[in-house]
Amino acid sequence: MTPPADVITVVGEALVDVIVRAGSDEPALHPGGSPANVAVALSRLGQRAALVTQIGTDDYGALLRAHLETNGVRLGPPTPRRAGR
């Protein structure tokens, strides 16, 4: 992926924090990772942002991809999507 010159490109990880709170058996899933958070923040501030990272094809990867796309962050390099998605 070669982003246009007016896109701020962030390089690094995207991950999912799995939090289990006291008194709960259900984990809460929070997409993040410092570079992913920076790209999301830039996009929310009105900047065109891209994140160069690797995202898996599992459910966590789908959560990350949806979070980044919903927040207007372009992804690169392209990562494979699960069949049927």
C-alpha positions in Angstrom: 0.0 0.0 0.0 1.4 3.4 -1.0 -0.7 6.0 0.7 -1.1 9.5 -0.8 1.3 12.2 0.6 -1.5 13.7 2.7 -1.9 10.6 4.8 -0.1 10.2 8.1 1.2 6.6 8.3 1.7 4.9 11.6 3.7 1.6 11.8 3.2 -0.9 14.6 0.9 -3.3 16.3 -2.8 -3.6 16.7 -4.0 -5.9 19.5 -7.0 -6.8 21.6 -6.9 -6.4 25.4 -9.0 -9.1 27.1 -10.1 -7.8 30.5 -12.0 -9.9 33.0 -13.4 -7.8 35.8 -13.8 -9.1 39.4 -17.2 -10.7 39.8 -17.7 -11.3 36.1 -17.1 -14.4 34.0 -17.4 -12.6 30.7 -14.2 -11.0 29.3 -14.5 -7.5 27.8 -12.6 -7.1 24.5 -10.9 -3.7 23.8 -9.1 -3.1 20.5 -6.0 -1.1 20.8 -2.2 -1.2 20.8 -0.3 2.1 21.0 0.2 2.6 17.2 -3.4 1.6 16.4 -4.6 4.1 19.1 -2.5 6.9 17.6 -3.9 6.2 14.1 -7.5 6.2 15.5 -6.8 9.5 17.4 -5.3 11.1 14.3 -8.4 10.1 12.3 -10.8 11.4 14.9 -8.9 14.7 14.8 -9.6 15.0 11.1 -6.3 13.8 9.7 -6.2 11.0 7.1 -4.4 8.1 8.8 -3.1 4.7 7.8 -1.8 1.9 9.9 0.8 -0.5 8.6 0.5 -3.6 10.6 -0.4 -7.3 10.4 -3.9 -8.4 11.5 -4.9 -12.0 11.9 -7.8 -13.6 10.2 -9.4 -14.8 13.5 -12.2 -13.1 15.5 -9.8 -10.7 17.2 -8.6 -9.7 13.7 -12.1 -9.0 12.6 -12.7 -6.9 15.7 -9.5 -4.9 15.0 -10.3 -4.4 11.3 -13.9 -3.3 12.1 -12.6 -0.8 14.8 -10.0 0.7 12.5 -12.3 0.9 9.5 -15.1 2.4 11.6 -12.7 5.1 12.8 -11.5 5.9 9.2 -8.1 4.3 9.5 -6.7 2.8 6.3 -5.0 -0.5 6.7 -1.8 -1.7 5.0 -0.3 -3.9 3.9 -3.4 -5.8 2.9 -4.1 -8.7 5.1 -6.1 -11.8 4.1 -9.8 -11.8 5.2 -11.6 -14.9 6.4 -13.7 -16.8 4.0 -17.2 -15.4 3.8 -16.2 -11.9 5.0 
